[in-house]
Amino acid sequence: MELANITKQRLLDAQNKGYTAIITTYNSNPLDPIWTFEKVKRERLKQFSEELTDTFQLCYSISEAIKTIDEYAFIGKVKLLD
């Protein structure tokens, strides 16, 4: 497993591989979070995000992250499984 910076290209690559969400790992440092890509059905994203807030995890739709990363860059690293 490799850690890499989150970039627009990484988000696009993940989306092309079928991932729909980017979430922080459990107990991730809020000042330097580690993110992972997840495959969540689009209609379940909102509920999934709300469930994760109970464990202080964050969840964003990858499509929304791609639209906003130029203005609001993600901090931290992403875990790459390849």
PyMOL commands that place a pseudoatom at each C-alpha (Angstrom):
pseudoatom trace, name=CA, resn=MET, resi=1, chain=A, elem=C, hetatm=0, pos=[0.000, 0.000, 0.000]
pseudoatom trace, name=CA, resn=GLU, resi=2, chain=A, elem=C, hetatm=0, pos=[1.259, 3.446, -0.878]
pseudoatom trace, name=CA, resn=LEU, resi=3, chain=A, elem=C, hetatm=0, pos=[0.405, 6.901, 0.435]
pseudoatom trace, name=CA, resn=ALA, resi=4, chain=A, elem=C, hetatm=0, pos=[0.089, 9.666, -2.135]
pseudoatom trace, name=CA, resn=ASN, resi=5, chain=A, elem=C, hetatm=0, pos=[-1.091, 13.253, -2.191]
pseudoatom trace, name=CA, resn=ILE, resi=6, chain=A, elem=C, hetatm=0, pos=[-4.671, 13.820, -3.176]
pseudoatom trace, name=CA, resn=THR, resi=7, chain=A, elem=C, hetatm=0, pos=[-4.827, 15.530, -6.545]
pseudoatom trace, name=CA, resn=LYS, resi=8, chain=A, elem=C, hetatm=0, pos=[-7.545, 16.118, -9.078]
pseudoatom trace, name=CA, resn=GLN, resi=9, chain=A, elem=C, hetatm=0, pos=[-5.957, 13.459, -11.280]
pseudoatom trace, name=CA, resn=ARG, resi=10, chain=A, elem=C, hetatm=0, pos=[-6.036, 10.896, -8.424]
pseudoatom trace, name=CA, resn=LEU, resi=11, chain=A, elem=C, hetatm=0, pos=[-9.734, 11.633, -7.929]
pseudoatom trace, name=CA, resn=LEU, resi=12, chain=A, elem=C, hetatm=0, pos=[-10.413, 11.265, -11.656]
pseudoatom trace, name=CA, resn=ASP, resi=13, chain=A, elem=C, hetatm=0, pos=[-8.491, 7.971, -11.756]
pseudoatom trace, name=CA, resn=ALA, resi=14, chain=A, elem=C, hetatm=0, pos=[-10.456, 6.655, -8.775]
pseudoatom trace, name=CA, resn=GLN, resi=15, chain=A, elem=C, hetatm=0, pos=[-13.744, 7.683, -10.370]
pseudoatom trace, name=CA, resn=ASN, resi=16, chain=A, elem=C, hetatm=0, pos=[-12.756, 5.919, -13.594]
pseudoatom trace, name=CA, resn=LYS, resi=17, chain=A, elem=C, hetatm=0, pos=[-12.130, 2.747, -11.547]
pseudoatom trace, name=CA, resn=GLY, resi=18, chain=A, elem=C, hetatm=0, pos=[-15.677, 2.876, -10.164]
pseudoatom trace, name=CA, resn=TYR, resi=19, chain=A, elem=C, hetatm=0, pos=[-15.072, 4.541, -6.805]
pseudoatom trace, name=CA, resn=THR, resi=20, chain=A, elem=C, hetatm=0, pos=[-17.776, 6.975, -5.709]
pseudoatom trace, name=CA, resn=ALA, resi=21, chain=A, elem=C, hetatm=0, pos=[-16.647, 8.242, -2.295]
pseudoatom trace, name=CA, resn=ILE, resi=22, chain=A, elem=C, hetatm=0, pos=[-13.558, 9.457, -0.523]
pseudoatom trace, name=CA, resn=ILE, resi=23, chain=A, elem=C, hetatm=0, pos=[-13.523, 8.947, 3.261]
pseudoatom trace, name=CA, resn=THR, resi=24, chain=A, elem=C, hetatm=0, pos=[-11.106, 9.522, 6.107]
pseudoatom trace, name=CA, resn=THR, resi=25, chain=A, elem=C, hetatm=0, pos=[-9.751, 6.441, 7.824]
pseudoatom trace, name=CA, resn=TYR, resi=26, chain=A, elem=C, hetatm=0, pos=[-10.919, 5.619, 11.346]
pseudoatom trace, name=CA, resn=ASN, resi=27, chain=A, elem=C, hetatm=0, pos=[-8.949, 7.604, 13.974]
pseudoatom trace, name=CA, resn=SER, resi=28, chain=A, elem=C, hetatm=0, pos=[-7.282, 9.645, 11.249]
pseudoatom trace, name=CA, resn=ASN, resi=29, chain=A, elem=C, hetatm=0, pos=[-5.439, 12.759, 12.404]
pseudoatom trace, name=CA, resn=PRO, resi=30, chain=A, elem=C, hetatm=0, pos=[-7.856, 15.621, 11.605]
pseudoatom trace, name=CA, resn=LEU, resi=31, chain=A, elem=C, hetatm=0, pos=[-4.932, 17.938, 10.817]
pseudoatom trace, name=CA, resn=ASP, resi=32, chain=A, elem=C, hetatm=0, pos=[-3.311, 15.436, 8.445]
pseudoatom trace, name=CA, resn=PRO, resi=33, chain=A, elem=C, hetatm=0, pos=[-5.994, 12.894, 7.508]
pseudoatom trace, name=CA, resn=ILE, resi=34, chain=A, elem=C, hetatm=0, pos=[-5.544, 9.737, 5.516]
pseudoatom trace, name=CA, resn=TRP, resi=35, chain=A, elem=C, hetatm=0, pos=[-8.267, 9.201, 2.948]
pseudoatom trace, name=CA, resn=THR, resi=36, chain=A, elem=C, hetatm=0, pos=[-9.434, 6.042, 1.197]
pseudoatom trace, name=CA, resn=PHE, resi=37, chain=A, elem=C, hetatm=0, pos=[-11.585, 5.512, -1.854]
pseudoatom trace, name=CA, resn=GLU, resi=38, chain=A, elem=C, hetatm=0, pos=[-14.803, 3.523, -1.433]
pseudoatom trace, name=CA, resn=LYS, resi=39, chain=A, elem=C, hetatm=0, pos=[-17.453, 2.152, -3.764]
pseudoatom trace, name=CA, resn=VAL, resi=40, chain=A, elem=C, hetatm=0, pos=[-20.775, 3.283, -2.335]
pseudoatom trace, name=CA, resn=LYS, resi=41, chain=A, elem=C, hetatm=0, pos=[-24.020, 3.293, -4.300]
pseudoatom trace, name=CA, resn=ARG, resi=42, chain=A, elem=C, hetatm=0, pos=[-24.821, 6.887, -5.213]
pseudoatom trace, name=CA, resn=GLU, resi=43, chain=A, elem=C, hetatm=0, pos=[-28.267, 6.750, -3.616]
pseudoatom trace, name=CA, resn=ARG, resi=44, chain=A, elem=C, hetatm=0, pos=[-26.674, 5.626, -0.336]
pseudoatom trace, name=CA, resn=LEU, resi=45, chain=A, elem=C, hetatm=0, pos=[-23.899, 8.266, -0.165]
pseudoatom trace, name=CA, resn=LYS, resi=46, chain=A, elem=C, hetatm=0, pos=[-25.807, 10.709, 2.059]
pseudoatom trace, name=CA, resn=GLN, resi=47, chain=A, elem=C, hetatm=0, pos=[-26.799, 8.037, 4.580]
pseudoatom trace, name=CA, resn=PHE, resi=48, chain=A, elem=C, hetatm=0, pos=[-23.288, 6.530, 4.508]
pseudoatom trace, name=CA, resn=SER, resi=49, chain=A, elem=C, hetatm=0, pos=[-21.789, 9.970, 5.197]
pseudoatom trace, name=CA, resn=GLU, resi=50, chain=A, elem=C, hetatm=0, pos=[-24.151, 10.549, 8.123]
pseudoatom trace, name=CA, resn=GLU, resi=51, chain=A, elem=C, hetatm=0, pos=[-23.303, 7.141, 9.626]
pseudoatom trace, name=CA, resn=LEU, resi=52, chain=A, elem=C, hetatm=0, pos=[-19.573, 7.913, 9.459]
pseudoatom trace, name=CA, resn=THR, resi=53, chain=A, elem=C, hetatm=0, pos=[-19.943, 11.166, 11.405]
pseudoatom trace, name=CA, resn=ASP, resi=54, chain=A, elem=C, hetatm=0, pos=[-20.663, 9.051, 14.506]
pseudoatom trace, name=CA, resn=THR, resi=55, chain=A, elem=C, hetatm=0, pos=[-17.030, 7.883, 14.335]
pseudoatom trace, name=CA, resn=PHE, resi=56, chain=A, elem=C, hetatm=0, pos=[-15.736, 11.353, 13.395]
pseudoatom trace, name=CA, resn=GLN, resi=57, chain=A, elem=C, hetatm=0, pos=[-14.988, 10.244, 9.849]
pseudoatom trace, name=CA, resn=LEU, resi=58, chain=A, elem=C, hetatm=0, pos=[-15.635, 12.428, 6.827]
pseudoatom trace, name=CA, resn=CYS, resi=59, chain=A, elem=C, hetatm=0, pos=[-17.105, 11.289, 3.536]
pseudoatom trace, name=CA, resn=TYR, resi=60, chain=A, elem=C, hetatm=0, pos=[-17.378, 13.154, 0.249]
pseudoatom trace, name=CA, resn=SER, resi=61, chain=A, elem=C, hetatm=0, pos=[-18.700, 12.217, -3.127]
pseudoatom trace, name=CA, resn=ILE, resi=62, chain=A, elem=C, hetatm=0, pos=[-15.773, 11.918, -5.533]
pseudoatom trace, name=CA, resn=SER, resi=63, chain=A, elem=C, hetatm=0, pos=[-17.730, 13.753, -8.223]
pseudoatom trace, name=CA, resn=GLU, resi=64, chain=A, elem=C, hetatm=0, pos=[-18.227, 16.713, -5.849]
pseudoatom trace, name=CA, resn=ALA, resi=65, chain=A, elem=C, hetatm=0, pos=[-14.582, 16.564, -4.737]
pseudoatom trace, name=CA, resn=ILE, resi=66, chain=A, elem=C, hetatm=0, pos=[-13.461, 16.792, -8.376]
pseudoatom trace, name=CA, resn=LYS, resi=67, chain=A, elem=C, hetatm=0, pos=[-15.639, 19.885, -8.892]
pseudoatom trace, name=CA, resn=THR, resi=68, chain=A, elem=C, hetatm=0, pos=[-14.342, 21.676, -5.795]
pseudoatom trace, name=CA, resn=ILE, resi=69, chain=A, elem=C, hetatm=0, pos=[-10.693, 20.582, -5.425]
pseudoatom trace, name=CA, resn=ASP, resi=70, chain=A, elem=C, hetatm=0, pos=[-9.395, 23.552, -7.415]
pseudoatom trace, name=CA, resn=GLU, resi=71, chain=A, elem=C, hetatm=0, pos=[-10.924, 25.962, -4.881]
pseudoatom trace, name=CA, resn=TYR, resi=72, chain=A, elem=C, hetatm=0, pos=[-10.831, 23.844, -1.718]
pseudoatom trace, name=CA, resn=ALA, resi=73, chain=A, elem=C, hetatm=0, pos=[-7.971, 21.388, -1.894]
pseudoatom trace, name=CA, resn=PHE, resi=74, chain=A, elem=C, hetatm=0, pos=[-8.105, 18.262, 0.270]
pseudoatom trace, name=CA, resn=ILE, resi=75, chain=A, elem=C, hetatm=0, pos=[-5.443, 18.033, 2.928]
pseudoatom trace, name=CA, resn=GLY, resi=76, chain=A, elem=C, hetatm=0, pos=[-3.651, 14.837, 3.787]
pseudoatom trace, name=CA, resn=LYS, resi=77, chain=A, elem=C, hetatm=0, pos=[-2.778, 11.732, 1.839]
pseudoatom trace, name=CA, resn=VAL, resi=78, chain=A, elem=C, hetatm=0, pos=[-4.723, 9.005, 0.114]
pseudoatom trace, name=CA, resn=LYS, resi=79, chain=A, elem=C, hetatm=0, pos=[-4.072, 5.279, 0.515]
pseudoatom trace, name=CA, resn=LEU, resi=80, chain=A, elem=C, hetatm=0, pos=[-3.495, 3.607, -2.837]
pseudoatom trace, name=CA, resn=LEU, resi=81, chain=A, elem=C, hetatm=0, pos=[-4.095, -0.110, -3.018]
pseudoatom trace, name=CA, resn=ASP, resi=82, chain=A, elem=C, hetatm=0, pos=[-2.112, -0.652, -6.221]
for i in range(1, 82): cmd.bond("trace and resi %d" % i, "trace and resi %d" % (i + 1))
show_as sticks, trace
zoom trace
